[in-house]
Amino acid sequence: MTSGSVFPTRRTLLKTAGIGAAGVPFLTAGSATPPQRPASVPAGLLPAPPGQVPPLLDRAKVDRAVARLDGFVEGAMAQTGLPGMAVAVVYRDEVLYAKGFGVKEVGTPGKVTPDTVFQVASVSKPLASTVIAGAVGQRAFAWTDPVIKYNEDFALNDGYVTRNATFADLLSHRSGLQTGAGDLLEDLGFDREYILSHLHQEPLDAFRSSYHYSNFGFTEAGQAAADAMGTAWEELADRILFSRLRMSSSSYRLADYEKASDRAVLHVPVGDRQWAAKYRRDTDAEAPAGGASSTVRDLAQWLRLQLGNGTYGGAPVIDAAALQTTHVPHSVSGPASAPAARSRFYGLGWNVSYDDEGRVQLGHSGAFNLGAGTAVSMLPGEQLAIVALTNGRPQGIPEAVNADFMDTAQNGAPTVDWLTFIAGIFKQQDEADKPDVDYTKVPPNPAQAGPNRRYTGTYGNSYYGPMVVFEADGGLAMRMGPENRQTTFALTHFDGDTFSFESIGENGNGLAGAIFAGPGRGPAQQVTLDFYNRTGLGTFTRRGR
């Protein structure tokens, strides 16, 4: 994001963290020295425009930005009450800064350190594309290979797309899957195998000419990469990336995060700078897209690899060409809104944009509404990167930390009140995410409901599975989800045959509606759950009597 860019909706988790990034060294491709001026070129002129922007930063400018970090982070935490944060900075293959702030859990004394493990949410995506680049570099498959070649069960809601969707298509969100496809199944507790096997029911937008941020489209690419390598995704990440960079506190397994002795727990705001640890976020189903956990010390090693074109400690780890493919635009994520405006792009697990100088900016944010906000920003041409991890519901705080740092490095001091600016954008998205119907406002004269027997029974749905409506505590409730971990929702009468229930999980946004329908006053034949009907899959049909 630049100071003039517009954030997409928070639900897409695309709050670009690449604020104020930079360019690449002033060298011709494959050359270690600047081009020589032919004798015929007049003095003071180059033989051709430079293909890459020369570095504009130096150590003194970066040190000035580093010196501001403590005060900015502490001020942001005091202003918002955020429980904890950790930040790391890498410059020219050196970790200049790695520090923790605040506490791992409110009400406890444990302090955040550079070695505290956080759930990193969608910062998992650029980590995952690094892993997959490693497999591509080993010639296990190509970015342009159809994923069905390695996962014969892969299917989307169109035969042509199923046969032709490639790793690059899925990793750049251009398969046509809608934003959030599969996410509500995850919130109900379904596992990765179930969710991926039901994506074929999701409607598709235009293949390769639309952009929709899809966690489970991305996850399918990661799973297919693991299938091609004959191993589990979690093992593949360990083998290709974490073990080779000695990222011993990093994992794509929820169990590893939860058994870590030094870990930050999730928090949500509960009013006036107060936060509470209320939720657990199970990310195993979407591990490649959002299931990583790590520390800023570990992630700094990964950033060294990224800025080193796939080398670490002077040794090649990830094929440079395969890694570079993740850094270039593959999809237009934000078309320019005016003739002189710049478009935004998505690479393979990275947001890609360009600044006023034409320098590439790479970044990604992570957002768990249940209690985590993260952001990473890279300026490849300046060999500079920053990562910020928090244990609080997204309010734009890590994005503001990164933006203020990059702004200060380039301009000597911040040119924007980044915390206020970005917090305002997040508040706007909170408003946009509210349900279409406010079920807290019951009509003053609601129509009477039918007898309970009109609604009770079992209803089927090929996507979500069966749902049972039953009497409970003198009223009604419904139960749905995987057999071994079903969720029960209390139903509260709203108006006529419409009842309300509390939505759950990462995508929960308050009360939702259960709208029953059927002839006359006999048994209802179907019920539509509007919260689960975002792509037209939320209608359940009665089974039998």
C-alpha positions in Angstrom: 0.0 0.0 0.0 1.1 3.5 -0.7 -0.2 6.6 1.0 -2.7 6.9 -1.9 -3.8 3.4 -2.2 -7.2 2.0 -1.0 -7.5 -1.1 1.3 -9.8 -3.9 0.1 -12.3 -5.2 2.6 -10.9 -6.7 5.7 -12.7 -9.9 5.1 -10.4 -10.6 2.1 -7.4 -10.2 4.4 -5.7 -8.1 1.8 -4.6 -5.2 3.9 -1.3 -4.7 1.9 1.7 -4.2 4.2 4.1 -3.1 1.5 3.9 0.6 2.4 6.6 2.9 1.2 8.8 0.2 -0.4 11.6 0.6 -2.8 13.3 -0.7 -5.9 16.2 -2.9 -7.1 19.9 -2.3 -7.6 21.0 -0.1 -10.5 22.4 -3.0 -12.6 21.6 -4.5 -15.9 20.1 -8.0 -15.9 22.9 -10.5 -15.1 25.5 -7.8 -14.8 27.6 -6.9 -11.7 28.6 -3.5 -13.0 26.8 -0.5 -14.4 26.6 -0.3 -18.2 29.6 1.4 -19.9 28.9 4.5 -22.0 29.8 4.0 -25.7 32.1 6.6 -27.1 29.3 8.0 -29.2 27.1 8.9 -26.2 27.6 12.5 -25.1 29.1 13.0 -21.6 26.5 13.1 -18.8 24.1 10.8 -20.6 23.5 7.1 -20.3 23.2 4.9 -23.4 19.7 3.9 -22.3 17.3 4.5 -19.4 18.3 2.3 -16.4 16.3 -0.9 -16.2 16.2 -0.8 -12.4 16.0 2.0 -9.9 19.2 2.6 -7.9 19.0 2.3 -4.1 18.0 5.5 -2.4 18.6 4.5 1.2 21.7 4.0 3.2 22.5 2.7 6.7 22.1 6.1 8.3 18.6 6.5 7.0 17.6 3.0 8.0 19.2 3.5 11.5 17.1 6.7 11.9 13.9 4.7 11.2 15.0 1.9 13.5 15.6 4.4 16.3 12.0 5.6 16.0 10.5 2.1 16.4 10.5 1.7 20.1 8.6 5.0 20.7 6.1 4.4 17.9 5.3 0.9 18.9 4.9 1.8 22.6 2.8 4.8 21.7 0.5 2.7 19.4 0.1 0.2 22.2 -0.7 2.8 24.8 -3.3 4.5 22.4 -5.1 1.2 21.6 -4.4 -1.0 24.6 -3.0 -3.7 22.3 -1.7 -6.5 24.6 1.5 -7.5 22.8 3.6 -7.1 19.7 7.0 -8.2 18.2 8.9 -6.5 15.4 12.0 -7.3 13.4 13.9 -5.4 10.7 16.4 -6.8 8.2 18.7 -4.7 6.1 21.4 -5.9 3.7 21.3 -9.4 5.2 21.6 -8.2 8.8 19.0 -8.4 11.5 19.1 -4.8 12.8 16.2 -5.1 15.2 14.2 -7.8 16.9 12.2 -6.8 20.0 9.0 -7.7 21.9 6.6 -5.4 23.6 3.8 -6.0 26.1 2.4 -9.3 27.3 1.5 -12.6 25.8 -1.9 -12.7 27.6 -3.7 -10.0 29.5 -3.8 -10.6 33.2 -0.6 -12.6 33.1 3.0 -11.4 33.6 4.6 -13.2 30.6 6.4 -10.7 28.4 6.5 -10.8 24.6 10.1 -11.4 23.3 11.6 -11.9 19.9 11.2 -15.6 20.5 7.5 -15.5 21.4 5.4 -17.6 18.9 2.5 -15.9 17.2 -0.2 -17.2 14.8 0.8 -15.2 11.7 -2.5 -15.6 9.9 -2.2 -14.7 6.1 1.5 -14.0 6.4 1.4 -17.8 6.0 0.8 -17.2 2.3 4.2 -15.7 1.3 5.8 -18.3 3.6 3.9 -21.0 1.7 4.8 -19.6 -1.8 8.5 -19.7 -0.7 8.0 -23.4 0.2 6.3 -24.1 -3.1 9.1 -22.2 -5.0 11.5 -24.6 -3.4 9.6 -27.5 -4.9 9.5 -25.8 -8.3 13.2 -25.3 -8.1 13.7 -29.0 -7.5 11.7 -29.6 -10.7 9.0 -31.5 -8.9 6.4 -29.5 -11.0 6.1 -26.2 -12.7 4.1 -23.1 -11.8 2.2 -23.6 -15.0 1.3 -27.3 -14.4 -2.4 -28.0 -13.8 -2.9 -29.0 -10.2 -5.1 -31.9 -11.2 -2.0 -33.6 -12.5 -0.9 -34.1 -8.9 -4.3 -34.2 -7.2 -6.7 -36.3 -9.2 -9.6 -35.4 -6.9 -9.3 -31.7 -7.5 -12.5 -30.2 -9.0 -14.1 -26.8 -9.4 -17.5 -25.9 -10.8 -16.4 -26.0 -14.4 -14.8 -28.8 -16.3 -12.4 -26.5 -18.3 -11.2 -24.8 -15.1 -10.8 -28.1 -13.3 -8.6 -29.4 -16.1 -6.5 -26.3 -16.6 -6.2 -24.4 -13.2 -2.5 -24.2 -12.5 -0.5 -23.6 -9.3 0.0 -20.0 -10.4 -3.7 -19.6 -10.9 -4.6 -20.7 -7.4 -1.8 -18.9 -5.7 -2.7 -15.6 -7.3 -6.4 -15.9 -6.7 -7.5 -15.9 -10.3 -9.2 -19.3 -10.4 -12.7 -17.7 -10.3 -13.4 -19.0 -6.8 -15.2 -16.3 -4.8 -13.7 -14.6 -1.8 -14.3 -16.7 1.3 -15.1 -19.9 -0.7 -14.8 -22.7 1.9 -14.2 -20.4 4.9 -17.7 -21.0 6.4 -17.1 -24.7 6.3 -13.9 -24.2 8.2 -15.7 -22.1 10.8 -18.1 -25.0 11.4 -15.1 -27.4 12.0 -14.8 -29.3 8.7 -11.3 -30.5 7.9 -9.2 -29.7 4.8 -10.1 -32.9 3.0 -13.9 -32.2 3.3 -13.6 -28.5 2.3 -11.4 -29.1 -0.7 -13.7 -31.9 -1.9 -16.7 -29.5 -1.8 -15.2 -26.5 -3.6 -16.7 -27.8 -6.8 -20.1 -26.6 -5.6 -18.9 -23.0 -5.2 -19.9 -20.8 -8.1 -17.0 -19.4 -10.2 -16.3 -16.0 -11.7 -14.3 -15.6 -14.9 -11.2 -17.8 -15.0 -7.9 -15.9 -15.1 -9.6 -12.5 -15.7 -11.1 -12.0 -12.2 -9.5 -11.6 -8.8 -11.0 -13.0 -5.6 -9.0 -13.7 -2.5 -9.5 -17.4 -1.7 -8.0 -19.1 1.3 -9.0 -22.5 0.1 -8.0 -22.0 -3.5 -4.6 -21.1 -2.1 -4.7 -24.1 0.2 -5.4 -26.4 -2.7 -2.2 -25.3 -4.4 -0.2 -26.0 -1.3 -1.8 -29.4 -0.9 -1.2 -30.3 -4.5 2.5 -29.3 -4.1 2.7 -31.6 -1.1 1.1 -34.4 -3.1 3.6 -33.9 -5.9 6.4 -34.3 -3.4 4.8 -37.3 -1.8 4.5 -35.9 1.7 2.2 -33.8 3.9 2.1 -30.0 3.6 3.4 -29.5 7.1 6.4 -31.9 6.5 7.1 -30.2 3.2 7.4 -26.8 4.8 9.7 -28.2 7.5 11.9 -29.9 5.0 12.2 -27.1 2.4 12.2 -24.0 4.5 12.0 -24.2 8.3 14.8 -26.7 8.9 17.2 -25.2 6.4 16.9 -21.8 7.9 16.9 -23.1 11.4 13.5 -21.6 12.0 13.0 -24.0 15.0 9.9 -22.1 16.4 8.0 -22.1 13.1 5.4 -24.6 12.0 2.2 -25.1 10.0 0.7 -27.3 12.7 -1.7 -25.9 15.3 -0.5 -28.4 17.8 3.0 -27.1 17.6 1.8 -23.5 18.3 -0.4 -24.6 21.2 2.4 -26.6 22.9 5.0 -23.8 22.6 5.9 -22.6 26.1 6.5 -19.0 24.9 3.4 -18.2 22.8 1.1 -15.2 22.4 -2.6 -15.9 22.7 -5.4 -14.3 20.6 -7.3 -11.2 22.0 -10.3 -9.2 21.0 -11.2 -5.7 22.1 -13.9 -5.4 24.8 -14.1 -1.7 25.2 -12.0 1.4 26.0 -8.6 0.0 25.3 -9.5 -3.2 27.1 -8.8 -6.6 25.6 -9.7 -10.2 26.4 -8.4 -13.6 25.4 -11.7 -15.3 24.4 -11.1 -17.4 21.3 -9.1 -20.3 19.9 -8.4 -20.3 16.1 -8.0 -23.7 14.6 -6.1 -23.2 11.3 -5.1 -26.7 10.3 -7.7 -26.9 7.5 -6.3 -23.9 5.7 -2.7 -24.4 6.8 -0.9 -23.2 3.6 -3.1 -20.0 3.5 -3.3 -19.1 7.2 -2.0 -21.8 9.5 1.6 -20.9 10.2 3.0 -19.9 13.6 6.4 -18.3 14.1 8.5 -15.7 15.9 10.0 -12.5 14.6 13.4 -14.0 15.1 12.6 -16.8 12.8 10.8 -14.6 10.3 13.8 -12.4 10.1 15.8 -15.4 8.7 13.1 -15.9 6.1 13.3 -12.2 5.1 17.1 -12.6 4.7 16.3 -15.5 2.3 13.8 -13.4 0.4 16.1 -10.4 0.1 19.0 -12.7 -0.8 17.2 -14.1 -3.9 16.9 -17.5 -2.4 20.3 -17.6 -0.7 20.9 -17.9 3.1 24.2 -17.5 4.7 25.8 -17.4 1.3 24.3 -20.8 0.3 21.5 -21.3 -2.2 18.3 -22.6 -0.5 15.5 -21.7 -3.0 16.0 -21.5 -6.7 16.3 -17.8 -7.5 14.1 -17.9 -10.7 11.3 -19.8 -8.9 11.4 -17.3 -6.0 11.4 -14.3 -8.3 8.2 -15.7 -10.0 6.4 -15.2 -6.7 7.4 -11.5 -6.6 6.0 -10.4 -10.0 2.3 -9.5 -10.8 0.1 -12.3 -11.8 -3.4 -10.8 -11.1 -4.7 -7.2 -11.0 -6.0 -7.0 -7.4 -6.9 -3.3 -7.6 -7.5 -1.7 -11.0 -6.5 2.0 -11.2 -9.5 4.2 -10.4 -8.2 7.1 -12.6 -6.0 7.6 -15.6 -3.1 8.8 -13.5 -3.6 6.3 -10.7 -1.6 3.1 -10.2 -3.1 -0.4 -10.2 -2.3 -2.9 -7.4 -1.3 -6.5 -8.1 -1.0 -9.9 -6.5 1.9 -12.2 -7.2 2.1 -15.7 -5.8 1.5 -15.1 -2.1 2.5 -11.4 -2.2 0.9 -8.1 -2.8 2.9 -6.3 -5.4 2.9 -2.5 -6.1 5.1 0.3 -7.3 6.0 3.6 -5.7 6.5 7.1 -7.2 10.0 6.2 -8.2 8.9 3.0 -10.0 10.4 0.8 -7.2 8.7 -2.5 -6.4 7.0 -2.9 -3.1 6.1 -6.4 -1.7 3.9 -7.0 1.3 1.2 -9.0 3.0 -1.0 -8.7 6.0 -2.6 -11.3 8.2 -5.9 -10.8 10.0 -7.8 -13.1 12.4 -10.9 -11.5 13.6 -10.7 -13.8 16.6 -7.5 -12.1 17.7 -4.4 -11.6 15.5 -3.0 -8.9 13.2 0.3 -9.3 11.3 2.1 -7.6 8.5 5.3 -7.9 6.5 6.8 -5.3 4.1 9.8 -5.7 1.8 11.7 -3.2 -0.3 13.8 -5.6 -2.4 15.9 -3.0 -4.2 16.8 -1.4 -0.9 17.5 -4.8 0.7 15.1 -3.7 3.5 12.2 -5.5 5.2 10.2 -5.3 8.4 7.7 -7.8 10.0 5.3 -7.0 12.9 3.2 -9.6 14.7 0.4 -8.8 17.2 -1.9 -10.8 19.5 -4.9 -8.5 18.9 -7.9 -8.4 16.5 -7.0 -6.4 13.4 -7.1 -2.6 13.9 -4.3 -1.7 11.4 -1.6 -1.5 14.1 1.1 -3.7 12.5 0.4 -2.1 9.1 0.9 1.3 10.7 4.2 0.2 12.4 5.5 -0.9 9.0 4.3 2.1 7.2 5.8 4.6 9.7 9.1 2.7 9.6 9.3 2.8 5.8 8.2 6.4 5.6 10.8 7.5 8.1 13.5 5.6 6.3 12.8 7.3 3.1 11.8 10.8 4.3 13.6 11.2 7.6 10.4 11.5 9.5 6.8 10.2 8.9 4.8 12.2 6.5 1.4 10.7 7.5 -0.2 9.9 10.9 -0.2 6.3 9.9 -1.9 4.8 13.0 -4.9 7.2 12.7 -5.1 6.9 8.9 -5.0 3.1 8.8 -7.3 2.7 11.9 -9.9 4.7 10.1 -9.8 2.4 7.1 -10.2 -0.7 9.4 -13.2 1.0 11.1 -14.8 1.5 7.7 -14.4 -2.1 6.9 -15.9 -3.2 10.2 -19.0 -1.2 9.2 -19.0 -2.7 5.7 -18.9 -6.3 7.2 -22.1 -5.9 9.2 -25.0 -8.1 8.1 -27.6 -6.8 5.7 -30.4 -7.4 8.2 -30.1 -6.2 11.8 -31.7 -9.0 13.7 -31.2 -7.2 17.0 -34.1 -5.0 16.0 -37.2 -7.1 16.3 -40.3 -5.7 14.5 -42.6 -3.9 16.9 -45.5 -6.2 15.9 -43.9 -9.4 14.7 -46.0 -12.1 13.0 -46.5 -15.1 15.2 -44.4 -18.2 14.7 -46.0 -21.6 13.9 -45.9 -24.4 16.4 -42.5 -25.9 17.1 -43.4 -29.0 15.1 -43.6 -26.9 11.9 -39.8 -26.4 12.1 -38.4 -29.4 13.9 -36.8 -32.2 11.8 -33.7 -33.0 9.7 -32.8 -30.9 6.7 -30.2 -31.8 4.1 -27.7 -29.8 2.2 -25.0 -31.2 -0.1 -22.5 -28.5 0.8 -22.9 -28.1 4.6 -24.3 -31.5 5.3 -27.4 -32.3 7.4 -28.9 -29.9 9.9 -31.3 -30.9 12.7 -33.8 -28.5 14.2 -35.1 -29.6 17.6 -36.8 -28.4 20.7 -34.6 -27.1 23.5 -35.4 -25.4 26.8 -38.9 -24.6 25.6 -37.8 -23.1 22.3 -35.9 -24.2 19.2 -32.3 -24.9 18.4 -30.4 -26.2 15.3 -27.3 -28.4 15.1 -24.9 -28.7 12.2 -21.3 -29.4 11.2 -19.1 -32.5 11.1 -20.4 -35.5 13.0 -17.6 -35.4 15.6 -17.8 -31.7 16.4 -21.2 -30.4 15.7 -22.3 -26.9 16.7 -25.6 -26.1 18.4 -27.2 -22.7 17.7 -30.1 -21.4 19.8 -33.0 -20.1 17.6 -34.8 -16.9 18.7 -38.1 -15.9 17.1 -37.8 -12.8 15.0 -40.8 -12.5 12.7 -43.2 -15.1 11.3 -41.2 -18.0 10.1 -37.9 -16.2 10.6 -35.6 -16.9 13.6 -32.3 -15.5 14.5 -29.1 -17.2 15.6 -25.6 -16.1 16.6 -23.0 -16.5 13.8 -19.8 -18.1 14.8 -16.1 -18.4 13.9 -13.6 -16.2 12.1 -16.4 -14.8 9.8 -19.0 -14.4 12.5 -20.6 -10.9 12.4 -23.4 -11.0 14.9 -27.0 -12.3 14.6 -28.1 -14.0 11.4 -31.4 -15.3 10.1 -32.9 -18.8 9.7 -35.8 -18.3 7.3 -38.2 -21.3 7.1 -40.6 -21.8 4.2 -43.3 -24.3 3.3 -46.9 -24.5 2.1 -49.6 -23.3 4.5 -49.1 -24.0 8.2 -47.8 -27.5 7.8 -44.2 -28.6 8.2 -41.6 -26.2 6.7 -40.0 -27.8 3.7 -36.8 -25.8 3.6 -34.8 -23.3 5.6 -32.3 -20.7 4.3 -29.6 -19.6 6.6 -28.6 -16.1 5.2 -25.2 -16.1 6.9 -24.3 -19.4 5.1 -26.0 -18.3 1.8 -23.4 -15.9 0.6 -22.8 -17.9 -2.6 -26.2 -19.4 -2.8 -25.4 -22.6 -0.9 -27.2 -21.9 2.3 -30.7 -23.5 1.7 -31.5 -26.8 3.5 -34.3 -29.1 2.4 -36.4 -31.2 4.7 -35.7 -34.9 4.7 -38.9 -37.1 5.0 -41.6 -35.9 7.4 
